[in-house]
Amino acid sequence: MRFFYNLLTSLLLIPYAGYWLLRGLANRTYLDRIGQRFGLGCPKIDRCIWIHAVSVGEVQAALPLIGALRERFPHRQMLVTTVTPTGADRVKAAFGESVHHCYIPFEFPGSVNSFFNAVNPDAALIMETEIWPNLYRACGVRNVPLILVSARISPRSINGYRRMMPLIRETLSHGIIIAAQSQSDADRFLSLGADPDRTHVTGSIKFDIELHEDIVQQGSALRAELVGDRPVWIAASTHDGEEQQVLDAHRALLDRFPGLLLILVPRHPERFSEVRELIETTGMSVVSRTEGVACSPTTSVLLGDTMGEVPLFYAASDVAFVAGSLVPIGGHNLLEPAAQALPIVTGPHLFNAQDIADMFVEMQACVIVNDKEKLALAVADLLENPEKASELGRKGRSLLEKNKGALARLLVLVEPLLSEKVGAQ
């Protein structure tokens, strides 16, 4: 099956390269260092600790891990790879030039080999859901320890993996250590052929979220500067088909709360201008964050068209709607607003982190809504009942605190591998 897999990836090389170039025409950041997508132009690093995080969410979750590894192995070089330019921007914003960054190569054998010839890592830590047969095999044949961090497989994707069972079983046979988010995730990996002795339940390191110590004060200052004493709700990480629902809900809310401001933050920066145009078509007044001006009393929407400021926007808000959930995207990180004890509203599509979402539902630490009408009602209820909102936020924060510790459990697995590599130098 590996032969046919590699044949397929080779046949897809030209179409995929064409797709990437077309995507780059729409968003030129995707053309940045495009050679690295083919394993060319990667930084030459003799030996390093390599962490892969797909995009912004995974990079954000990996920040405590990267910090802990830098502290424990201060003389080791660090490489962080991403798929998206927004992930690359988050790495640069967090670490500047103190860690290396490059884009992970496409899953073509030649690209993967070129990447490893340049990078030569001592260990690879892959965040969450990435399963790449050629990449994993390259680690195995080079004796590079590979750890799947906060590993998860959604119930939706398990059947797709099973259709490639021989290849997936072989992929998971290269001494891979799986640090699963939950027992159900571990069970799904085991059903695909993972080694029981190397499969552990460590939890999600997303619970070990680190906030800037002054984030609350910074949020209050931002609110005073841009908004004044108006009530504020945020719709964070919205997607196409979701902004219109959020704006419709906001229009309904304005009938009950004339001074209410919506902070609307699209998930993907290439859609910032598109979403601004959408807001303008509704007739609601909008100010973009990049304008650097205060909202007037008639401003209805603040468009969050910057990167890395979602925690700050949360700190400036009264109620948080976590998006990617009114449309079947799978939902985004409920833990970020929970860390700030914000009352959380979200949609029904939460399969990207279903176990965490189920914990929130079980603890009654969030409100699930199915449509824009229910969204407006839920936000209105929380704005009108501050004690209820405070209790909801307290439950979310409590859930977060009770489930911390995944990072420490992960490091128990990772540190011996890295110590062996360091000792072998």
C-alpha positions as CSV (number, residue, x, y, z in Angstrom):
1,M,0.0,0.0,0.0
2,R,2.9,2.4,0.6
3,F,3.9,2.0,-3.0
4,F,0.5,3.1,-4.2
5,Y,0.4,5.9,-1.6
6,N,3.7,7.2,-2.9
7,L,2.5,6.8,-6.5
8,L,-0.6,8.8,-5.7
9,T,1.4,11.6,-3.9
10,S,3.7,11.8,-6.9
11,L,0.8,12.0,-9.4
12,L,-0.6,14.8,-7.2
13,L,2.6,16.8,-7.1
14,I,1.9,19.0,-10.0
15,P,-1.8,19.6,-9.3
16,Y,-1.1,20.3,-5.7
17,A,1.7,22.8,-6.6
18,G,-0.7,24.5,-9.0
19,Y,-3.3,24.7,-6.2
20,W,-0.8,26.2,-3.9
21,L,0.2,28.8,-6.4
22,L,-3.4,29.7,-7.1
23,R,-4.0,30.1,-3.4
24,G,-0.9,32.3,-3.3
25,L,-2.4,34.6,-5.9
26,A,-5.4,35.2,-3.6
27,N,-3.2,35.5,-0.5
28,R,0.4,36.2,-1.3
29,T,1.6,35.1,2.1
30,Y,1.2,31.5,0.9
31,L,4.0,32.1,-1.6
32,D,6.4,33.0,1.2
33,R,9.3,30.6,1.2
34,I,7.3,28.3,-1.1
35,G,10.4,26.2,-1.7
36,Q,10.2,24.9,1.8
37,R,6.9,23.2,0.9
38,F,9.1,21.0,-1.3
39,G,11.9,20.6,1.3
40,L,14.0,23.3,-0.3
41,G,15.6,26.2,1.5
42,C,15.0,24.8,5.0
43,P,17.3,26.1,7.7
44,K,20.5,24.0,8.1
45,I,20.4,22.8,11.7
46,D,22.8,20.1,12.8
47,R,20.6,18.8,15.6
48,C,17.5,20.3,17.1
49,I,14.2,19.7,18.9
50,W,11.5,19.9,16.3
51,I,7.9,20.8,17.1
52,H,5.2,20.8,14.4
53,A,2.0,22.9,14.8
54,V,-0.4,23.3,11.9
55,S,-1.7,26.8,12.5
56,V,-2.4,29.5,15.1
57,G,-4.4,27.3,17.4
58,E,-1.8,24.6,17.6
59,V,1.0,27.1,17.9
60,Q,-0.8,28.8,20.8
61,A,-1.3,25.4,22.5
62,A,2.4,24.5,22.0
63,L,3.7,27.7,23.6
64,P,4.0,26.3,27.1
65,L,5.7,23.1,25.8
66,I,8.2,25.1,23.8
67,G,8.9,27.3,26.8
68,A,9.4,24.2,29.0
69,L,11.8,22.6,26.5
70,R,13.8,25.7,26.1
71,E,14.2,25.9,29.9
72,R,15.2,22.3,30.3
73,F,17.5,22.2,27.2
74,P,18.8,25.7,26.9
75,H,21.6,24.7,24.6
76,R,19.4,22.9,22.1
77,Q,18.2,24.7,19.0
78,M,14.5,24.7,18.5
79,L,12.7,24.4,15.2
80,V,8.9,25.0,14.9
81,T,7.2,24.1,11.6
82,T,3.7,25.2,10.5
83,V,1.5,24.8,7.5
84,T,-0.1,28.2,7.5
85,P,1.5,31.7,7.3
86,T,-0.7,32.8,10.3
87,G,1.0,30.0,12.3
88,A,4.4,31.3,11.2
89,D,3.4,34.8,12.3
90,R,2.4,33.6,15.7
91,V,5.7,31.8,16.1
92,K,7.6,34.9,15.2
93,A,5.5,37.1,17.5
94,A,6.1,34.7,20.4
95,F,9.8,33.9,19.9
96,G,11.3,36.3,17.4
97,E,14.6,34.9,16.1
98,S,15.2,32.8,19.2
99,V,13.7,29.7,17.5
100,H,13.9,28.6,13.9
101,H,10.8,28.4,11.8
102,C,10.1,26.8,8.4
103,Y,7.1,25.4,6.6
104,I,6.6,21.6,6.8
105,P,7.2,19.9,3.4
106,F,4.4,18.4,1.4
107,E,4.0,14.6,1.8
108,F,6.1,13.7,-1.2
109,P,9.1,11.4,-0.5
110,G,11.6,13.7,-2.1
111,S,10.4,16.7,-0.2
112,V,10.4,14.9,3.1
113,N,14.0,13.6,2.5
114,S,15.2,17.0,1.6
115,F,13.7,18.4,4.8
116,F,15.4,15.8,7.0
117,N,18.7,16.2,5.2
118,A,18.7,19.9,6.2
119,V,17.2,19.7,9.6
120,N,18.4,16.4,11.2
121,P,16.3,16.6,14.4
122,D,17.1,14.9,17.7
123,A,13.3,14.5,18.4
124,A,10.0,15.3,16.7
125,L,6.9,16.5,18.6
126,I,3.8,16.6,16.4
127,M,0.8,18.5,17.7
128,E,-2.7,16.9,17.8
129,T,-4.0,15.4,14.6
130,E,-1.2,15.1,12.0
131,I,-0.7,11.6,10.7
132,W,1.7,11.6,7.7
133,P,3.0,8.2,6.5
134,N,6.1,9.4,4.7
135,L,7.1,11.9,7.4
136,Y,6.6,9.4,10.2
137,R,8.5,6.7,8.3
138,A,11.4,9.2,7.8
139,C,11.6,9.6,11.5
140,G,11.6,5.9,12.0
141,V,14.4,5.1,9.5
142,R,16.5,7.9,10.9
143,N,15.9,6.8,14.6
144,V,14.3,10.2,15.4
145,P,12.0,9.7,18.4
146,L,8.5,10.9,17.4
147,I,5.9,11.9,20.0
148,L,2.3,12.8,19.1
149,V,1.4,15.5,21.5
150,S,-2.2,15.9,22.8
151,A,-2.9,13.3,20.1
152,R,-6.5,13.0,19.0
153,I,-8.5,11.3,16.3
154,S,-12.1,12.5,15.9
155,P,-14.9,9.9,15.5
156,R,-15.5,11.5,12.1
157,S,-12.1,10.7,10.8
158,I,-11.5,7.2,12.2
159,N,-13.3,5.4,9.4
160,G,-11.2,7.2,6.8
161,Y,-8.1,6.0,8.5
162,R,-9.4,2.5,8.7
163,R,-9.9,2.4,4.9
164,M,-6.1,2.8,4.7
165,M,-5.5,0.3,7.6
166,P,-2.4,-1.5,6.4
167,L,-0.6,1.9,5.7
168,I,-1.7,3.5,8.9
169,R,-0.7,0.4,11.0
170,E,2.7,0.5,9.4
171,T,2.9,4.2,9.9
172,L,2.3,3.8,13.6
173,S,4.8,1.0,14.0
174,H,8.0,3.2,14.0
175,G,8.4,3.4,17.7
176,I,6.0,6.3,17.9
177,I,4.9,7.5,21.4
178,I,1.3,8.6,21.5
179,A,0.4,11.1,24.3
180,A,-3.4,11.0,23.8
181,Q,-5.8,13.7,24.9
182,S,-8.3,11.2,26.3
183,Q,-8.9,7.5,26.7
184,S,-11.3,7.5,23.8
185,D,-8.6,9.0,21.6
186,A,-6.1,6.4,22.9
187,D,-8.6,3.7,22.1
188,R,-9.0,5.0,18.5
189,F,-5.2,4.9,18.0
190,L,-5.0,1.4,19.4
191,S,-7.7,0.3,17.0
192,L,-5.5,1.6,14.2
193,G,-2.6,-0.6,15.4
194,A,-0.7,1.7,17.8
195,D,1.6,0.0,20.3
196,P,-0.2,-0.3,23.7
197,D,3.1,0.1,25.6
198,R,3.8,3.4,23.8
199,T,0.2,4.8,24.0
200,H,-0.5,7.0,27.0
201,V,-3.3,9.3,28.2
202,T,-1.7,12.6,29.2
203,G,-4.6,15.0,28.5
204,S,-4.5,18.1,26.4
205,I,-1.7,20.6,27.0
206,K,-4.3,23.2,25.9
207,F,-5.4,23.2,29.6
208,D,-1.9,24.4,30.5
209,I,-2.6,27.7,28.9
210,E,-0.4,30.6,29.8
211,L,-1.8,34.1,29.9
212,H,0.2,37.3,30.0
213,E,0.2,38.3,33.7
214,D,-1.2,41.7,32.8
215,I,-3.8,40.5,30.3
216,V,-6.8,41.6,32.5
217,Q,-5.4,45.1,33.0
218,Q,-4.5,45.4,29.3
219,G,-8.0,44.3,28.3
220,S,-9.5,46.9,30.6
221,A,-7.2,49.6,29.2
222,L,-8.1,48.6,25.7
223,R,-11.8,48.7,26.5
224,A,-11.5,52.1,28.1
225,E,-9.5,53.4,25.2
226,L,-11.6,52.1,22.4
227,V,-15.1,51.5,23.8
228,G,-15.6,53.4,27.1
229,D,-18.2,51.9,29.4
230,R,-20.4,50.2,26.7
231,P,-21.3,46.5,27.0
232,V,-19.2,44.3,24.7
233,W,-19.5,40.8,23.3
234,I,-17.0,39.0,21.1
235,A,-17.4,36.5,18.3
236,A,-14.0,34.9,17.9
237,S,-12.5,32.9,15.1
238,T,-15.5,33.1,12.8
239,H,-15.8,31.5,9.4
240,D,-17.6,32.0,6.1
241,G,-21.3,31.5,6.6
242,E,-21.0,32.4,10.3
243,E,-20.3,36.1,10.2
244,Q,-23.8,36.8,8.7
245,Q,-25.4,34.8,11.5
246,V,-23.4,36.7,14.1
247,L,-24.3,40.1,12.6
248,D,-28.0,39.2,12.4
249,A,-27.8,38.2,16.1
250,H,-26.1,41.5,16.9
251,R,-28.8,43.5,15.1
252,A,-31.4,41.8,17.2
253,L,-29.4,42.5,20.3
254,L,-29.1,46.2,19.5
255,D,-32.9,46.5,19.9
256,R,-32.5,45.5,23.5
257,F,-29.0,47.0,24.2
258,P,-28.6,50.1,22.0
259,G,-25.0,50.7,23.2
260,L,-23.8,47.1,22.7
261,L,-20.5,46.7,20.7
262,L,-19.6,43.5,18.9
263,I,-15.9,42.6,18.5
264,L,-15.9,40.4,15.4
265,V,-12.6,38.4,14.8
266,P,-12.5,36.3,11.6
267,R,-10.4,33.2,11.8
268,H,-8.4,33.8,8.6
269,P,-6.7,37.1,7.9
270,E,-7.2,36.8,4.1
271,R,-10.9,37.3,4.9
272,F,-10.6,40.5,6.9
273,S,-11.5,42.8,4.0
274,E,-14.3,40.5,2.9
275,V,-15.8,40.5,6.3
276,R,-15.5,44.3,6.6
277,E,-17.5,44.6,3.3
278,L,-20.1,42.2,4.7
279,I,-20.5,44.4,7.8
280,E,-20.8,47.5,5.7
281,T,-23.6,45.9,3.7
282,T,-25.7,45.5,6.8
283,G,-25.6,49.3,7.4
284,M,-23.9,48.9,10.8
285,S,-21.0,51.2,11.5
286,V,-17.6,49.5,11.8
287,V,-14.1,50.4,12.9
288,S,-11.2,48.1,12.2
289,R,-8.6,47.5,14.9
290,T,-5.8,48.4,12.5
291,E,-7.2,51.9,12.1
292,G,-6.1,52.6,15.6
293,V,-9.0,54.8,16.5
294,A,-11.6,54.7,19.2
295,C,-15.1,53.5,18.4
296,S,-17.7,56.4,18.3
297,P,-21.0,56.1,20.2
298,T,-22.6,55.0,16.9
299,T,-20.0,52.3,16.1
300,S,-21.7,48.9,16.2
301,V,-18.8,46.6,15.3
302,L,-15.1,46.5,16.0
303,L,-13.4,44.3,13.4
304,G,-10.4,42.4,14.9
305,D,-8.2,42.5,11.8
306,T,-4.9,41.8,13.7
307,M,-3.1,38.6,14.6
308,G,-2.5,37.4,18.2
309,E,-4.8,39.8,19.9
310,V,-7.8,37.4,20.6
311,P,-6.8,37.0,24.3
312,L,-6.7,40.8,24.6
313,F,-10.1,41.1,23.0
314,Y,-11.5,38.4,25.3
315,A,-10.2,40.5,28.3
316,A,-12.1,43.5,26.9
317,S,-15.4,41.6,26.6
318,D,-18.3,40.7,28.7
319,V,-19.5,37.6,26.8
320,A,-17.6,35.3,24.4
321,F,-19.0,33.4,21.5
322,V,-16.5,30.8,20.3
323,A,-17.0,30.3,16.6
324,G,-16.3,27.7,14.0
325,S,-19.3,26.0,15.7
326,L,-22.4,27.4,14.0
327,V,-21.1,25.9,10.8
328,P,-19.5,22.4,10.6
329,I,-15.9,23.5,11.1
330,G,-15.6,21.7,14.4
331,G,-15.3,24.5,16.8
332,H,-12.4,26.4,18.3
333,N,-10.6,26.7,21.6
334,L,-13.1,27.0,24.5
335,L,-10.2,27.1,27.0
336,E,-8.9,30.6,26.0
337,P,-12.0,32.5,27.2
338,A,-12.4,30.0,30.1
339,A,-8.9,31.0,31.3
340,Q,-10.3,34.5,31.8
341,A,-13.5,33.3,33.4
342,L,-15.6,34.7,30.6
343,P,-19.1,33.3,30.1
344,I,-19.0,31.2,26.9
345,V,-21.6,30.6,24.2
346,T,-20.8,28.3,21.3
347,G,-22.5,26.4,18.5
348,P,-23.3,22.7,18.2
349,H,-20.4,21.7,15.8
350,L,-17.6,20.9,18.3
351,F,-16.1,17.7,17.0
352,N,-12.5,19.2,16.7
353,A,-12.3,18.8,20.5
354,Q,-15.4,16.9,21.4
355,D,-14.1,15.5,24.7
356,I,-13.3,19.0,26.0
357,A,-16.6,20.3,24.7
358,D,-18.4,17.4,26.5
359,M,-16.6,18.4,29.7
360,F,-17.9,21.9,29.4
361,V,-21.4,20.7,28.7
362,E,-21.3,18.3,31.6
363,M,-20.1,21.0,34.0
364,Q,-22.7,23.4,32.6
365,A,-19.8,25.7,31.8
366,C,-21.0,27.0,28.5
367,V,-24.2,27.6,26.6
368,I,-24.8,25.7,23.3
369,V,-26.9,27.4,20.7
370,N,-28.0,26.1,17.3
371,D,-28.8,29.2,15.3
372,K,-28.6,33.0,15.2
373,E,-31.9,33.4,17.1
374,K,-30.7,31.3,20.0
375,L,-27.3,33.1,19.9
376,A,-29.0,36.4,20.4
377,L,-31.1,35.1,23.2
378,A,-28.2,33.5,25.0
379,V,-26.0,36.6,24.8
380,A,-28.9,38.8,25.9
381,D,-29.6,36.5,28.9
382,L,-25.9,36.7,30.0
383,L,-25.8,40.5,29.6
384,E,-29.0,41.0,31.6
385,N,-28.0,38.5,34.4
386,P,-24.4,39.3,35.4
387,E,-24.5,36.9,38.3
388,K,-25.4,34.1,36.0
389,A,-22.7,35.2,33.6
390,S,-20.2,35.3,36.4
391,E,-21.2,31.8,37.6
392,L,-20.8,30.4,34.1
393,G,-17.4,32.0,33.8
394,R,-16.3,30.6,37.2
395,K,-17.3,27.1,36.1
396,G,-15.3,27.3,33.0
397,R,-12.2,28.6,34.9
398,S,-12.6,25.8,37.5
399,L,-12.8,23.1,34.8
400,L,-9.6,24.5,33.3
401,E,-7.7,24.5,36.6
402,K,-8.8,21.0,37.5
403,N,-7.5,19.6,34.2
404,K,-4.1,21.2,34.1
405,G,-1.0,19.0,34.3
406,A,-0.9,17.5,30.8
407,L,2.4,19.3,30.1
408,A,4.0,17.8,33.2
409,R,2.8,14.3,32.2
410,L,4.0,14.8,28.6
411,L,7.5,15.9,29.8
412,V,7.9,12.7,31.7
413,L,7.7,10.9,28.4
414,V,9.8,13.4,26.4
415,E,12.7,14.3,28.7
416,P,14.3,10.8,28.8
417,L,14.4,10.7,25.0
418,L,16.0,14.1,24.7
419,S,18.4,13.5,27.6
420,E,19.6,10.3,25.8
421,K,20.2,12.3,22.6
422,V,22.0,15.0,24.5
423,G,24.1,12.4,26.3
424,A,25.0,10.7,23.0
425,Q,26.5,13.9,21.5
